[in-house]
Amino acid sequence: MRCRSILFLLLVWPLWLHGTEEPLHQTAINDALQSGRALWKVISPSDAGRTGKLQPSLYFPKQAWQFFSAEPPPKEENRRETLEIIWPDHSRAGALITWYGKGNKNACRPTHPGDQISPQSVGDLFVLMPAGDKTFHGYLLGTDEAAEAFCQDLGMEPGQRWGSYGEISGEKSSQDTLESWAAREAVRHSDFPTGKVMAGLARQAVQDCQPETGRQSADLRLMAWLDAEYAIYRAIERKLSAGVLRQDFATVEEFPAAAATMMNRRKSRAGHSLEAHVEYLLTEEGIAFDAQALIDGNGRPDILFPGKAAHEDPSHPPADLVVLGLKTTCRDRWRQVLNEVKRIPRKHLLTLQPALSRAQLTDMQEADLQLIVPAPLHQSYDIPQGASVLSVEAFVQEMKQRFPRQS
């Protein structure tokens, strides 16, 4: 509890100093810290009513019952309960939560959560935190910056479809072994490893704890590595931050500075993690590429196929060049990739964005941007007719065929 209180003070301290009105995502962060619990979900087309349902109906795995109830829902029974959601504009919505236990279903769904959620909400971050008995504060965060700030400031990984802050335990799985591996590894570190070292530890953890992953698709390997690295990072952070949270600060200025260091480290880690694992994946598959190569005077695209030399050769046809951008989330930032590498008109972007709307995908299609997304996330995309979203495996195999590394 003391750590949670200190974290709350660290986050809101700049607002108290300057007396400014806090942005919506900061209000959501503060409410979550005060309550000690929060449940969030990136809204999919199905959640938003884009698949023919009459009203939004948000899907959560069954273990989320712990957030809504003190007792687990009865097995082999479907049950409904009412709850109330209070939105930032002080409006209230009487929602209905349905527990599904019969047959093969294993989920809970809050329905009728209010007018704030609509078919245009696909990709937004929906957040709930307790406000009283069967009463919850609800937030809808609609930009990359707001969603990432909420997840990162509460120590949660951006790019996942749902998650929680506070105590919600899942069913026993290989993740328990991975968490134990991460905890053992954290004991060995007196400082944060470099990004490449952390990425290597993640791949070793997956090899040790989930050896079957090595025989799976590039999509599943990449996601397993990312999940493992996050678990290791959090274990090391818990160890190294314990002393910071207990120390007495000599000056007022040291207090927010310590928080800023922790938050900035979290915010920079996810993007570097994606870069490191994609580079390893391409190298492992024997593909020719250059990463972060300086071109056009000041540009550094994330990945350039087959490499810088081919790009700088004026006789090399542009059709035989590929540029790949890497972004953990891309609802607002995908256009940044369009300005990279002028010689290559068609751009590629690999992202972990959990959901995108039809309008956003149409805009990308019209801008000649090819999106690459891990296959398990495709079901949360409202893909318009004529557009395509490649899996990581499909993209890797295409690059392997076009740009094999010369031995």
N, C-alpha and C positions, 0 to 999 in steps of 0.2 A: 504493500500500500504506500509506503514511504517513497519508493522509486516512482510510482505513478504520480504522486503529488508533486514531486520534484520535476518530472517531465512536463506536467501541466504548467507549472510556473515558468519553466524554460521556454515553452512555446508561446505563452501569452505575454511574456515580459516586454517585448518590443512594443506591443499595442498599448500597454499601460504607460510606457515611457512617452510615447508620442501622442496618445489620446486619439488615434485615428479609428475610424469605423472598420471593423474587421470584415474581410471578404467572407462569402458564404462557406467556402470550404474550411476556413479557419474556425467559424462557428461550429461546424460539424465536428472538427477535430476536438475542440474544447468540450463539446457535449459528450463525445465518446470518452475522453479522458476523465471527465467528472463522473460519468456513470460506470466507467470501468469495463463496459461491454459495447460492442457494435457488430452488426452483421451487414455485409455489403454484397452487391451483385451487379455485374455489368449486364445491362438489359439487352436481351437477345430479341430477334424478331418475334419469336413465340411469346416471350414475356410481354411484349408491347402490343400484342393483338394483331400482328402482321400476318398471321397464318390462318385467319378466318374466325378466330374466337371473337365473342361479342364484347369482351372487356379484357384489360390486362390481367395476367395471371402469372405471378412470379414463381419460378421453380427453384427450390432449394433441396439439396440432399437431406435425407431423413434425420441425420445427426444434428441438424439445425433445430430440432425440437427443444434442445437444451436452452436455446435463446428465448423461447416463447413460453415454456412450461416447466414446472418443477418435477413433473412426472412424465415418463416416456409414454407415447401413444400406445394403446393396446395393440398387440399383434393380431393380424388377420381381421382388422377392423378399420373402416373409414370413419373419421370423426371430424366434426366442424366446431370451431370456436370463433367468437367475435373478438376483435381488438380495434383500437382506435389509433390513427396516425395523426400527429400534429405536424403540419408543414411550417416552414419558416415564415410564411405570410399569416400565420396563426389560424389558417383554415384547418378544419378537422374532417377526417374521412373515416367512416366506419368500415373497416376491412373485415373480410372473412378468411380465416385460415383453415385449410382442409388438410387433414392427415390421411395419407394413403398407406394402408397396411395390407390390403387384400391382394392376393395373386402375386404378380411379379413387381408390382409398384412398391417403391421404397422412397417416398418423397413427401414434402409438405409444400403447399402453395398458398400464399396470401393472395386473395383476389379482391377486386373493387378498392384498390389502394388510393383512389382519388383522381381528379382530373389532371394532376401534374404529369402522370405517366400516360403517354399517347403513342401512336405508331411512329411519331417523329423522335421518340426517346431512345431508339435503338443505339446502343453504344454508350449511353449515359451511365454514370455510376449511381445506383440506388443504395442509400444507406439508412439503416434503422438503428436506434439505440433506445434502451428503456427509459421511460419517463414516469412510470408508476405502474400500478396493477393493470395489466392488459392495455397499457397506453404507451405509445412509442413516439419519439421524434423521428421525422422522416426528412431526408434530403435527397436532392437530385443534382448531381454535379455533372455539368455538360461539356467540360473542356478537358484536354489532356493535362493541362497544368493543375487544375483543381483536383482531378482524380488522382494524379500521381502524388500531389502534395498530401492528400488525405492518407493514401496507402503508405507512403514512405515515412511520414511523420509518426505514424502509429506502428512502424516496423513491419509492414505487410508488403508483399511482393506485387508490384504492378504487372499487368498482363495476364492475371488469372481471372477466371470467370466468376468466382465468388470466394469469400473468405470471412474471417471473423477476427475481432480484437477482444481479448478476454478468454475465459475458459469455455471452450467447446471442444470436447474430445471426439475423435473419430473412431471408426472401427479399427481393430488391429490389422496391420498390413506390413508390407516391407518398409513402409515409411518409418515405422517404429525402429527398425534396424538401422535405417539411415540416420535418424535422429541420434541414436546411440553412438554411431560411428562419428558423427559431427561433434558430439559432446567429448568423446575421447580425443579427437583431434585438437579441439580447442585448448585442452590442457597444455599442449606442446607450444603454444604461441604466447609470446610476450608483446607482440605487436601485430598489426594486420599484415598478412602476406600481400605481395604484389598481385595485380589482377591475373597475370599468367600463372602464378603459383596457385592462386585460389581456384582457377579453372582446372588446373591439373589435379588438384585435390578432389574436385567434384567428380571428374571422370574416374578417378581411382575409387571413390566412394561408390559410384554406380556399378563399377566392375566388381567390387567386393560384395555389395549388398543386393544388387539386381543384375546378376550376370546374364540373364536372358535378354536384357536390353541390347547387348552387343549384336544380337542376331535380328534386331528389329529395324524398322525403316529409319531414315534420316530424321523424319519428323519426331518419332518417339525418342530417339537417342538425344536429339537436341533438347527436347523438353525435360528429359530425365536429368541431363547435365545441369540445366538451369535450376531445376528444383533442388538438386543436391547442393549446388553452390550456395543457394540462398540459405539452406539449412546450416551449412558450415559457417557462413558469414554470421548468421544470427547467434550461433553458439559461441563464436569468438567474440562477437560484440558483447554478449551478456557477460563473458568473463572479464574483458578489458574495461567495460564501462562501469562495472560494479564499484571500483575504486573512485571513479569520477563522481558518481552519484552520492557517495558517502562523505566526500571531502568537504571541508569548510573553505569557502572561497574568501580570499584575502580582500578583494575589492568587488564593488558592484559590477564593474566592467567584465570581470572574469566569469560572472554567472552566465550571461547570454552567450559569451564567446565559446564556452564549453558546449552549449547546446548547438550552436551554429556548426561547430566542427563535426559533431555527431550526425546532424542532419545532412550536411553537405556530403559527407562520406557515403551515406545511404543513397543520396540522389545520383551520385556519379557512378555507383557500382553497377546498377542494372544494365546501363548501356554498354559499358566496357565488358561486362560478362557476356552479352550477346555477341559482341565483336569477336571475343576470344574463342568462343565455342564454334562460331560459323567458320572462322579461319581454320581451326583444327579440323572441322568436318571436311572442308574443301581439300585440305592437305591430305587427310586420310584417304580421300577418294581419288587422289592422283590428278587433281585439276590444276592447271596453270592459272595463276592470278597474282596480282600485287595488292596489298592492303595499305591504305592511307598513303598512296603515292602522290607526290607533289606534281601537279600538272597544271597547264594553262596559267602559270605564274604564281597562283596562290590557292588553287583548289586541291582538296584532299578527299576524293571520294572514298567511301568505306572499302569497296572491293572493285577492282578493275580486271576484266578478263580480256585477253589472256595476260595483259600486263601493261606497264608503262611504256616499254619500248615499242610495242605494236601501236599504241595510241599516238606516240610521237612520230611514227613513220607515216608521212603524208601519202605514201603509196598503198598503205594498208586500208582496205575498204571499211567504211564505218559499219557496214552490215555484219562484219566479223569482229566487232567490238561489243562488249556488254559491260554496263555499269550497274552495280548493285548497292543500294542504300540499305542501312540497317537502323530500325527504330523500334524500340519496345512498344510504343504506342504511336498512332499516326492519324487520329481523327482530325487534328488541326495542323499537323506538321508535314503531311505527305507532300505538299507543294514545294517544300525546300529541296527535295530531290530533283525537281524538274530543272533547276538551274545548274546542275552538275554536268560536266563533260559535254560541251557544246557539240562536239562531233557526233555524238550518239543521240539520235532523236528519241528513241524508245528507251524509257527508263524502267528499272526493276527495283522493287522495294520489298524487303523481307521484314515482317513485323510480327509481334506477339499480341497485337490488338485483339481483345476477346470478341468484339462484335462491331460490325459496321452496317450502316443503313444502305438502302438501295440508292438513295440520292448521292451519298458519298462515293459509292462504287461506280455509279454512272459518271460522276465528275472525273474519277480516276481513269475510266475507260476513254473518255473524250480527250483527256490530256495525254493519252498513249502511255499510261503507266501500268506495268504488269505487276500485280500484287502477288506476293508469296507468303503463305500463312501455314503453320503446322496443321496437318490434316484434322486433328481432333477439334480444332476451333472452327472449321468450315461450317458446321451446323448452325453456328450463331451468326452467319453472314446472310443478309438478304440480297442474294446475287441476282441482278437483272438479266434479262434475256440478252444473249450476245456477249456478255462479259465473262471473264474467266479469273479464277483465283487458283493459282498453282499450289500444290503441296511442296514442302521442302524436298521430299524425295524426287518428285518429278523435275524440279529445277536442277537439283544436283546431278541427276542422270543426264539431263540435256547438256549441262556444262561439261560433264565428263566426256560426252561424245564429241562435243565441239572443240574443247580445249584440253586435251590430255597433256599432262606434264611430260616433257621430254626427259628421259632418264640419262 
